[in-house]
Amino acid sequence: MTLYAAKSGVSLIDVTTYNSLISLNSIKHIYTGHSVSGKTGAGVAEFDSASYDHCGSFVLTGVTSIGRIEFNTASDGVGADLTLEIRSGMDPASGVDGTLLKRIVIPGEFIPATAAVFSVPVGLSGLTAGNTYWWRILKAGDATNHFHLVGETSQDGSYPAYYRAAASGNWTLENSIQFTVYSGVAPGGTLSAVMADQAILLIERTAGYPTTLWQYIPDIEGTSGGIRQQITAIYEDGYLVDWEAVDL
């Protein structure tokens, strides 16, 4: 059953809702893994989310799943929720948006205020090694409250990026945006996130130890509300003894 947060005036404790709360949902563990594709660089340019959708392509080399994708991000004001889509068959220059494979929402409260690498869990399998796929980040926020993607001051033909203000139509080629795709197969590394359907738990570590959890469970009507929590680990004499949660 799908896991949702309750919403005042909408959620009813009927048998379906109650069972969804106490049932074990489908869970994916996302590890740090190893990189399979991506664009790096100096990171001196910013691309705002308030005005445009942005998208970029990558070839899934030697693997058939995506564990996570890292972007270099920064928020302004109170930020805005980041919605990442993974698509196949896109042709942005011709206005072809292809097929949506998965959509992930990250609360704006989770995005760092200053530019930093930020990992978005994906947990998508059943892909085809060697095929080209696309990431797409949807327009969000306003002139005061939004987030930026970080990238370069020039284009890169190997990792083309595009922007579009409208919901449909042709996209415009733009300078390259930084990202790194990590495999979800034989992942290795440390546990970085847990996904239960559309709910997520991000794990932040210091010196290998978990220090902060970021929990998001959307409500039944959409993604703007729901449960948004920062959960801090409490250690005593090197032992984890407690988690303290704060609603965001």
C-alpha positions as CSV (number, residue, x, y, z in Angstrom):
1,M,0.0,0.0,0.0
2,T,1.1,3.6,-0.7
3,L,2.4,5.5,2.3
4,Y,1.0,9.0,2.8
5,A,1.0,11.6,5.6
6,A,-2.5,12.5,7.0
7,K,-4.1,15.8,5.9
8,S,-6.7,17.7,7.9
9,G,-10.2,17.5,6.5
10,V,-9.1,15.0,3.8
11,S,-7.7,11.9,5.5
12,L,-10.1,9.4,7.0
13,I,-9.2,6.5,9.2
14,D,-10.9,3.9,7.2
15,V,-9.6,0.3,6.7
16,T,-7.5,1.2,3.7
17,T,-5.8,4.2,5.3
18,Y,-5.3,2.4,8.6
19,N,-3.7,-0.6,6.9
20,S,-1.4,1.6,4.9
21,L,-0.1,3.1,8.1
22,I,0.7,-0.3,9.8
23,S,1.7,-2.3,6.7
24,L,5.3,-2.8,5.6
25,N,5.8,-0.9,2.4
26,S,8.1,-1.7,-0.5
27,I,11.5,-0.3,0.7
28,K,14.6,0.4,-1.3
29,H,18.0,0.9,0.3
30,I,20.2,3.4,-1.6
31,Y,24.0,3.2,-1.1
32,T,26.7,5.6,-2.0
33,G,27.7,3.2,-4.8
34,H,30.0,4.1,-7.7
35,S,29.7,6.8,-10.5
36,V,28.7,5.7,-14.0
37,S,28.2,9.0,-15.7
38,G,28.2,12.8,-15.1
39,K,29.5,16.3,-15.8
40,T,32.1,17.9,-13.6
41,G,33.8,21.3,-13.8
42,A,34.6,24.5,-12.1
43,G,31.0,25.2,-10.9
44,V,31.0,28.9,-11.4
45,A,27.6,29.4,-13.0
46,E,24.1,29.2,-11.5
47,F,20.9,28.2,-13.1
48,D,17.7,29.2,-11.3
49,S,14.6,27.1,-10.8
50,A,12.1,29.9,-10.6
51,S,12.0,30.6,-14.3
52,Y,12.8,27.3,-16.1
53,D,12.8,23.6,-16.2
54,H,16.2,22.1,-16.9
55,C,17.2,18.8,-18.3
56,G,20.4,16.9,-19.3
57,S,21.3,13.6,-20.8
58,F,23.7,10.7,-19.8
59,V,24.6,7.3,-21.0
60,L,24.0,4.5,-18.5
61,T,27.3,2.7,-19.1
62,G,27.6,-1.0,-18.0
63,V,24.7,-1.0,-15.5
64,T,20.9,-1.3,-15.6
65,S,19.9,0.8,-12.6
66,I,20.3,4.2,-11.0
67,G,20.8,4.4,-7.3
68,R,21.1,8.2,-6.9
69,I,22.1,11.4,-8.7
70,E,24.2,14.2,-7.2
71,F,23.7,17.8,-8.2
72,N,25.5,20.9,-7.0
73,T,22.7,23.0,-5.5
74,A,22.0,26.1,-3.4
75,S,18.7,27.6,-2.1
76,D,17.6,31.3,-1.9
77,G,15.0,32.6,0.6
78,V,13.1,29.7,2.0
79,G,13.9,27.6,-1.1
80,A,11.5,25.5,-3.1
81,D,10.9,21.8,-3.5
82,L,13.1,20.0,-6.0
83,T,11.3,17.6,-8.4
84,L,13.5,15.3,-10.3
85,E,12.3,13.2,-13.2
86,I,14.1,10.4,-15.0
87,R,13.0,10.1,-18.6
88,S,13.8,8.0,-21.7
89,G,13.4,9.0,-25.4
90,M,13.6,12.7,-24.9
91,D,14.6,15.0,-27.8
92,P,14.5,18.5,-26.2
93,A,15.5,20.4,-29.4
94,S,12.3,19.0,-31.1
95,G,10.1,19.4,-28.0
96,V,9.8,15.6,-27.4
97,D,9.6,14.9,-23.7
98,G,9.7,11.1,-24.0
99,T,8.5,8.7,-21.4
100,L,8.5,9.4,-17.6
101,L,10.2,6.6,-15.7
102,K,10.2,8.0,-12.2
103,R,9.6,11.2,-10.3
104,I,11.2,12.1,-7.0
105,V,10.4,15.1,-4.8
106,I,12.9,16.6,-2.3
107,P,11.6,19.2,0.1
108,G,13.2,22.6,-0.2
109,E,14.0,22.5,3.5
110,F,16.5,19.8,2.8
111,I,18.5,21.7,0.2
112,P,21.6,23.5,1.5
113,A,21.6,27.3,1.6
114,T,25.1,27.6,0.2
115,A,26.3,25.7,-2.9
116,A,27.1,22.1,-2.1
117,V,26.8,18.6,-3.6
118,F,23.4,17.2,-2.8
119,S,22.4,13.6,-3.4
120,V,18.9,12.8,-4.7
121,P,17.9,9.1,-4.3
122,V,16.4,7.5,-7.4
123,G,16.2,3.7,-6.9
124,L,15.3,3.0,-10.5
125,S,16.0,-0.5,-12.0
126,G,15.2,-2.4,-15.1
127,L,17.0,0.0,-17.4
128,T,19.1,-0.8,-20.4
129,A,22.9,-0.6,-20.2
130,G,24.3,1.7,-22.9
131,N,21.1,3.6,-23.5
132,T,20.8,7.4,-23.2
133,Y,18.5,8.6,-20.4
134,W,17.6,12.1,-19.3
135,W,17.2,13.9,-15.9
136,R,14.8,16.7,-15.7
137,I,14.3,19.2,-12.8
138,L,11.0,21.0,-12.8
139,K,10.5,24.8,-12.4
140,A,9.7,25.7,-8.8
141,G,9.6,28.7,-6.5
142,D,9.5,32.4,-7.3
143,A,12.0,35.3,-7.7
144,T,12.7,35.3,-3.9
145,N,12.3,31.7,-2.9
146,H,13.9,29.1,-5.2
147,F,17.0,27.0,-5.6
148,H,19.9,27.1,-8.1
149,L,21.7,24.3,-10.0
150,V,25.4,24.9,-10.4
151,G,27.3,24.4,-13.6
152,E,29.6,25.9,-16.2
153,T,29.9,29.0,-18.4
154,S,30.1,26.9,-21.6
155,Q,28.3,24.1,-23.3
156,D,29.5,20.5,-23.4
157,G,28.4,18.4,-26.4
158,S,28.9,15.2,-24.4
159,Y,26.5,16.3,-21.7
160,P,24.1,18.7,-23.4
161,A,21.7,20.7,-21.1
162,Y,18.5,22.5,-22.0
163,Y,16.0,24.9,-20.5
164,R,12.4,25.7,-21.1
165,A,10.0,28.1,-19.5
166,A,6.7,26.6,-20.9
167,A,5.2,23.3,-20.0
168,S,5.6,22.0,-23.5
169,G,7.4,22.8,-26.8
170,N,11.0,23.0,-27.9
171,W,13.8,23.4,-25.4
172,T,16.8,25.8,-25.7
173,L,20.4,24.5,-25.5
174,E,22.2,26.0,-22.5
175,N,25.6,25.8,-20.7
176,S,26.3,22.5,-19.0
177,I,25.0,21.7,-15.5
178,Q,27.0,19.6,-13.0
179,F,25.6,16.1,-12.1
180,T,26.9,12.6,-11.3
181,V,24.9,9.4,-11.8
182,Y,25.6,6.5,-9.4
183,S,24.7,2.9,-10.0
184,G,22.2,0.9,-8.0
185,V,23.7,-2.5,-8.8
186,A,26.3,-4.1,-6.5
187,P,26.2,-0.7,-4.8
188,G,28.9,-0.9,-2.2
189,G,29.7,2.0,0.1
190,T,27.4,3.2,2.9
191,L,23.7,3.5,3.2
192,S,22.7,7.0,2.1
193,A,18.9,6.9,1.8
194,V,15.9,4.7,2.2
195,M,12.8,5.0,-0.1
196,A,9.4,3.6,0.7
197,D,7.3,4.3,-2.4
198,Q,7.3,8.1,-2.6
199,A,8.5,8.7,1.0
200,I,12.2,9.2,1.5
201,L,14.7,9.2,4.4
202,L,18.1,10.8,3.6
203,I,21.1,9.9,5.8
204,E,23.8,12.5,6.5
205,R,27.1,11.2,7.9
206,T,30.1,12.7,9.6
207,A,33.3,10.6,9.7
208,G,31.2,7.6,8.6
209,Y,28.7,7.9,11.4
210,P,25.0,8.9,10.8
211,T,24.4,12.4,12.3
212,T,21.2,13.7,10.7
213,L,18.2,12.1,9.1
214,W,15.9,14.1,6.7
215,Q,12.4,12.5,6.5
216,Y,9.8,13.3,4.0
217,I,6.3,11.7,3.6
218,P,4.0,13.6,1.2
219,D,0.3,13.9,2.0
220,I,-2.4,12.2,0.0
221,E,-3.3,15.3,-2.1
222,G,0.1,16.3,-3.4
223,T,3.7,17.1,-2.5
224,S,3.5,20.6,-1.0
225,G,2.8,19.5,2.6
226,G,3.3,16.2,4.4
227,I,5.8,15.2,7.0
228,R,9.1,17.1,6.8
229,Q,11.5,16.4,9.6
230,Q,15.2,16.9,10.6
231,I,16.2,14.2,13.0
232,T,19.5,14.6,14.8
233,A,21.5,11.7,16.2
234,I,22.5,11.9,19.9
235,Y,25.7,10.1,20.9
236,E,27.1,9.4,24.4
237,D,30.6,7.9,24.8
238,G,30.6,7.0,21.2
239,Y,27.3,5.2,21.3
240,L,24.1,6.2,19.5
241,V,21.5,6.6,22.2
242,D,18.7,8.8,20.8
243,W,17.2,10.6,17.8
244,E,15.7,14.1,18.3
245,A,13.1,15.1,15.6
246,V,12.2,18.6,14.6
247,D,9.3,19.4,12.2
248,L,10.4,21.7,9.4
